[in-house]
Amino acid sequence: MTEPACPFCKTNWPNLDIVTRPSAHTRIVRPLNPVTDGHVLVIHDQHTADAADNPHIAGVLMATAAHYVRFRRLQANIITSVGEAATQTVQHTHLHVVPRRPDDGLHLPWTGQRKAQR
């Protein structure tokens, strides 16, 4: 079985801007378009479509992201998306670690929103 062409698959890792190698199976990389200083992506070498595709891989990525945030003493959003309607653009499970600072100007999709009253 051949590995799908995917920017986050292991065969493409030499082309990524790798920040650190937390394990043999995970990498933390800089995204092409960071939304804050220090924004990184956490990826796994096993290709899965999204966090719902393989909860074990999703858990490994979350633990890796949590250790990264704790070690660096960051305040951050740890975010993943499942599906295009949820803004997923790369069909390989990945987490965004988005460092936050007071008044950084970044508004997430749910910032200031409330569910409409029926």
Helices and strands as residue ranges (DSSP letters): G 10-15, E 18-20, E 26-29, E 40-44, H 55-72, E 76-79, G 84-86, E 94-99
